[in-house]
Amino acid sequence: MPLLLWAGMRATGERGNVVLIVFGGLLWVGFSGWFIDDIDRPGGHVPIPALAAFALVGTALAGARPVGR
């Protein structure tokens, strides 16, 4: 998922998204690992509050700029 996001942002000309990709990717892996039992069943999904938290943190990361820029 993070690699797809990065590729799409590069294709559309977005720059300065290193913070979003690195920390968003780590957060995605963390959520996937934490909720693996919920995801790994038929019809399973990440709980809605956790997904909302991921979206909010991702939005905050999208506005962050690398240090020194």
DAVEN-V375146 format. One record per backbone hydrogen bond with DSSP energy under -1.0 kcal/mol. CO is the residue of the C=O (numbers start at 1). NH is the residue of the N-H. Records with the same first field share a line. If there is no record, write none. Layout:
CO->NH ; NH
This chain:
1->5
2->6
3->7
4->8
5->9
6->10
7->11
8->12
9->14
10->13
17->21
18->22
19->23
20->24
21->25
22->26
23->27
24->28
25->29
26->30
27->31
28->32
29->33
30->34
31->35
35->39
36->40
41->44
47->51
48->52
49->53
50->54
51->55
52->56
53->57
54->58
55->59
56->60
57->61
58->62
66->69
